[in-house]
Amino acid sequence: MVDDTLMLKSHPGWFAAGEMLNWDAPTGGYLLQGCFSTGMAAAKGIEGWLTKNLNC
């Protein structure tokens, strides 16, 4: 499972995006947009995690 920043709960510092996520809804051709959107969300989660944990 992932948290709201798309970080894996069992592996702190590891983030998932795109087809790695299990979507239970039909995407109807919007799979690429879903991948782009989750990629951006994961990137923001990574940035926040790095700032918090590495004092960047």
C-alpha positions as CSV (number, residue, x, y, z in Angstrom):
1,M,0.0,0.0,0.0
2,V,1.0,3.6,-0.5
3,D,0.3,6.7,1.6
4,D,-1.1,10.0,0.3
5,T,2.3,11.0,-1.1
6,L,2.5,7.7,-3.0
7,M,5.3,6.4,-0.7
8,L,5.3,2.7,0.0
9,K,4.2,2.2,3.6
10,S,6.4,-0.8,4.0
11,H,9.5,0.9,2.5
12,P,9.9,4.5,3.6
13,G,11.7,6.6,0.9
14,W,10.4,4.4,-2.0
15,F,7.6,6.0,-4.1
16,A,5.3,4.5,-6.7
17,A,3.7,6.0,-9.8
18,G,2.1,5.1,-13.1
19,E,1.4,1.4,-13.8
20,M,2.9,0.3,-10.5
21,L,-0.3,1.4,-8.9
22,N,-3.4,-0.9,-8.9
23,W,-6.3,1.1,-10.3
24,D,-9.7,-0.5,-9.7
25,A,-11.5,1.9,-12.1
26,P,-11.7,1.8,-15.9
27,T,-9.4,4.5,-17.2
28,G,-11.0,4.6,-20.7
29,G,-7.8,5.7,-22.5
30,Y,-6.6,8.0,-19.8
31,L,-3.8,5.6,-18.6
32,L,-1.1,8.0,-19.9
33,Q,-2.6,10.9,-18.1
34,G,-2.8,8.8,-15.0
35,C,0.8,7.9,-15.3
36,F,1.8,11.6,-15.8
37,S,-0.3,12.7,-12.9
38,T,0.9,10.1,-10.4
39,G,4.4,10.7,-11.5
40,M,4.1,14.4,-10.6
41,A,2.4,13.6,-7.3
42,A,5.2,11.1,-6.5
43,A,7.8,13.7,-7.4
44,K,6.2,16.2,-5.0
45,G,6.2,13.4,-2.3
46,I,9.8,12.7,-2.9
47,E,10.7,16.4,-2.6
48,G,8.9,16.6,0.7
49,W,10.4,13.4,2.0
50,L,13.9,14.5,1.1
51,T,13.4,18.0,2.6
52,K,12.2,16.4,5.8
53,N,14.7,13.6,6.1
54,L,17.9,15.0,4.6
55,N,17.5,18.6,5.6
56,C,17.9,19.7,2.0
